[in-house]
């Protein structure tokens, strides 16, 4: 159930780092759909794009000796770094959004005015 009272911005920030709790944090302030649209969808799109590009670049390479690795392992490092940068950027954006939206939520539910 969404919160009908002020929320702790600090706990909202902590919740963005915990899987499943991140959805709950935005649900509490009635911004779950926007969070999914602004953060989760781009995260999925970038992940799929990076994987598709990596496998298209390494499509002609042979399998590793253990048949577990595909392509050149050293080229995967660049994709991991790029994915990490995008992931940290989206995490920072999620923190920014939860701060801004939690403060807006708290202004609406402020009873001292």
Steps between C-alpha positions, in 0.01 A plus 500: 500500500643842410591721793242759606753672725850641477777257411862494611713614208805324648319164514368556150860542380610184682212309340624590150806280562299191603339288228120490529513773767589746224159438343334533840670837562355648183164331553471667842524845343276407206775524237558133415390529136729796438790319672451197279479721190797725585740248660405134455407511130823682399698253711345206316541665158867583559570148629339338199676741261841431655449124490373509142793714388752282684367181343477658154864615522616157615270295276784355291727400789544147623377366830747471787662171598250446779204586271378750757649821365386666179729740323809677624495534879712816488241677284230416754679720755416815302134403493502430873655840569249676275212309659629590847523869412144498366380305804661740748362794304148359514540427872601861557202615296271276709638655820443849358142410405418347838631810679306743281179297496513418873536869583203580275301223669593637842392853404157369405466313831646776716260560792691788664397762245 
